[in-house]
Amino acid sequence: MKDRTLVDTGVLVAAFDQSDAWARWVAMALKQVSPPMVTCEAILAETWFLLRHRHDGWGKVVTWLEMGYLKVDFSFSKHREQVVGLMEKYRNLPMSLADASLVAMVESGIGDRVFTLDRHFRTYRHSGRRVVPVLMPER
């Protein structure tokens, strides 16, 4: 069985913005990922916001969605208590709605690992004390 990879905002931004500091690393790491990558609406909202000044940034995201390379598979309404509970647990970081959604997706079995540039994922735990598996730079 192949890994179901969840994708975070920073990775998508770096994939679509070649001037991003992480663009080269993300391009190499994408070779380790079997499509489709899975995400949630909160990640899409952050990504589109951050790409708003890049030529056709949102269009590239839409193309990945249409091609099936990126898939949205999360319902906040179904996982609201879980997401809010995670945000409360990590309020000292603070944990964003997008990050909480990705951790909830791991807890719910929607994904096996998170493809991210966010160091907070080294701190987050799912299902109690289990480390969230990640694909991220060593730094």
Buried (B, 14 or more C-beta within 10 A) or exposed (E): EEBBBBBBBBBBBBBBBEEBEBBEBBEEBBEEBEBBBBBBBBBBEBBBEBBEEBEEBBEBBBEBBEEEBBBEBBEBEEBEEBBBEBBEBBEEEEBBBBBBBBBBBBBBEBBBBBBBBBEBBEEBBBEEEEEBBBBBEEE
